[in-house]
Amino acid sequence: MSTLFETTTINSLTLNNRFVRSATWEGMANPDGSCTPRLNSLMEELAHGHVGLIITGYAFVSREGQAAPFQLGAYSDDLLPGLTEMTKSVHKAGGKIILQIAHGGLFAHSQLTGQEPIGPSVMMTEQGPLGRAMTMGEIQRTVTAFTEAAVRAQKAGFDGVQIHAAHGYHLSQFLSPYFNKRNDEYGGSIENQTRIFLEVVRSVRNAVGEKYPVMVKINSADFLDGGFNVDDMLQVTKILENSGVDAIELSGGTILGVYIGNFNISFSRLGDSDVYYEEAAKRYKKEIGIPLMLVGGIRSYDVCKRLVVEGVTDYISISRPLIREPGLIKRWESGDTRDAECISDNACFQPGIEGKGVYCIHVKQ
Ligand SMILES: Cc1cc2nc3c(=O)[nH]c(=O)nc-3n(C[C@H](O)[C@H](O)[C@H](O)COP(=O)(O)O)c2cc1C
């Protein structure tokens, strides 16, 4: 029977337990995306808190792909010294860390990038058109940017990479017919919508070699009218089965929900259910063989245990509770299995947006 604190492997990576810190934008990098001592000590704290696998906040793979202020970058070799410091401090603390690599697509932050956002297609909004459709050259340049970022991760000592294809950012936009209105080979059918993602996965795999852990994060559904649904997710993950992906993290919703103030369709949905994407995970496990990390709303130790024992997921991925309590996993391991203190209200975003770094604003009792 699988247990939460057993040792497992993902490709060449050995993990001490089944807990993953889901990628979390910390808002703690320098304006140019380089690491800061504060960001590195947070990673070290998570390692000391016995998180089995730390996934960094999303790191932008090219200047034009930056999506948030004080976001970590992976777009240049100039960033290598800081990234190397990060992996060294985590490894010294006995932890494992992988770099999440991302492009904002239509949700790139044009005030920060100084460029018009680009994505699969122009997006019509109530405020007018947003961004423009990428040219073939730009698509190929983006594949290269993801690949170079993955190689940088390897050079900096990360234990793997996670390609961000969830939450309505670039690759997730291509996957979803809500955003992707193309009628060339990158749109119009699920195979075409998956093409750029598959090109990124294959190109990264080629560049980092067979032994290096390459993971992806995708949506179970984006909850948008005419968007990406669970059947689409199953088709995409089936395509990925032969692509050399080592693990899949299943999430849901989009950043669009955050823009329009509706957290119910965002990736950090408020809701009654404990485990936001459990039904999708169950369908995934029935059909797909790639190890699964499930994220979203998981707050109770007993629920974590149930999910692993029942085979709903292989790994438990958690974001907001670790903002509140970086030592949560160690606490659970020590036998104090009270629920995570996090109340999932997303108030932690605000200090990040204000440039103070993401933290839990609620006073500890
Ligand atoms: C402040 C904040 C920043 C986030 N940044 C990222 C990110 O960089 N990449 C990503 O894939 N998801 C990001 N997420 C989403 C989380 O990884 C996670 O999928 C979501 O919060 C649901 O999990 P939870 O209920 O355990 O918080 C972020 C969430 C929060 C609250």
The ligand as an SDF file (V2000), in Angstrom:
LIG
                    3D

 31 33  0  0  0  0  0  0  0  0999 V2000
    0.2590   33.3890   -4.6930 C   0  0  0  0  0  0  0  0  0  0  0  0
    0.1060   32.2670   -5.6850 C   0  0  0  0  0  0  0  0  0  0  0  0
    1.0110   32.1500   -6.7320 C   0  0  0  0  0  0  0  0  0  0  0  0
    0.9050   31.0940   -7.6530 C   0  0  0  0  0  0  0  0  0  0  0  0
    1.8500   30.9570   -8.6350 N   0  0  0  0  0  0  0  0  0  0  0  0
    1.8120   29.8940   -9.4550 C   0  0  0  0  0  0  0  0  0  0  0  0
    2.8550   29.6720  -10.3890 C   0  0  0  0  0  0  0  0  0  0  0  0
    3.8370   30.3970  -10.4390 O   0  0  0  0  0  0  0  0  0  0  0  0
    2.7310   28.5890  -11.2080 N   0  0  0  0  0  0  0  0  0  0  0  0
    1.6800   27.7250  -11.1390 C   0  0  0  0  0  0  0  0  0  0  0  0
    1.6370   26.7600  -11.8940 O   0  0  0  0  0  0  0  0  0  0  0  0
    0.7000   27.8940  -10.2490 N   0  0  0  0  0  0  0  0  0  0  0  0
    0.7500   28.9550   -9.3960 C   0  0  0  0  0  0  0  0  0  0  0  0
   -0.2170   29.0910   -8.4380 N   0  0  0  0  0  0  0  0  0  0  0  0
   -1.2720   28.0720   -8.3150 C   0  0  0  0  0  0  0  0  0  0  0  0
   -0.8780   27.0030   -7.3210 C   0  0  0  0  0  0  0  0  0  0  0  0
    0.2560   26.2720   -7.7510 O   0  0  0  0  0  0  0  0  0  0  0  0
   -2.0070   25.9880   -7.0970 C   0  0  0  0  0  0  0  0  0  0  0  0
   -2.2350   25.3240   -8.3260 O   0  0  0  0  0  0  0  0  0  0  0  0
   -3.3030   26.6230   -6.5870 C   0  0  0  0  0  0  0  0  0  0  0  0
   -3.0280   27.6270   -5.6250 O   0  0  0  0  0  0  0  0  0  0  0  0
   -4.2280   25.5850   -5.9520 C   0  0  0  0  0  0  0  0  0  0  0  0
   -3.5610   24.8570   -4.9540 O   0  0  0  0  0  0  0  0  0  0  0  0
   -3.7550   25.1460   -3.3730 P   0  0  0  0  0  0  0  0  0  0  0  0
   -5.2210   25.0200   -3.0880 O   0  0  0  0  0  0  0  0  0  0  0  0
   -2.9150   24.1250   -2.6900 O   0  0  0  0  0  0  0  0  0  0  0  0
   -3.2790   26.5480   -3.1200 O   0  0  0  0  0  0  0  0  0  0  0  0
   -0.1350   30.1530   -7.5210 C   0  0  0  0  0  0  0  0  0  0  0  0
   -1.0400   30.2760   -6.4640 C   0  0  0  0  0  0  0  0  0  0  0  0
   -0.9270   31.3030   -5.5550 C   0  0  0  0  0  0  0  0  0  0  0  0
   -1.9080   31.3880   -4.4040 C   0  0  0  0  0  0  0  0  0  0  0  0
  1  2  1  0
  2  3  1  0
  2 30  2  0
  3  4  2  0
  4  5  1  0
  4 28  1  0
  5  6  2  0
  6  7  1  0
  6 13  1  0
  7  8  2  0
  7  9  1  0
  9 10  1  0
 10 11  2  0
 10 12  1  0
 12 13  2  0
 13 14  1  0
 14 15  1  0
 14 28  1  0
 15 16  1  0
 16 17  1  0
 16 18  1  0
 18 19  1  0
 18 20  1  0
 20 21  1  0
 20 22  1  0
 22 23  1  0
 23 24  1  0
 24 25  2  0
 24 26  1  0
 24 27  1  0
 28 29  2  0
 29 30  1  0
 30 31  1  0
M  END
$$$$
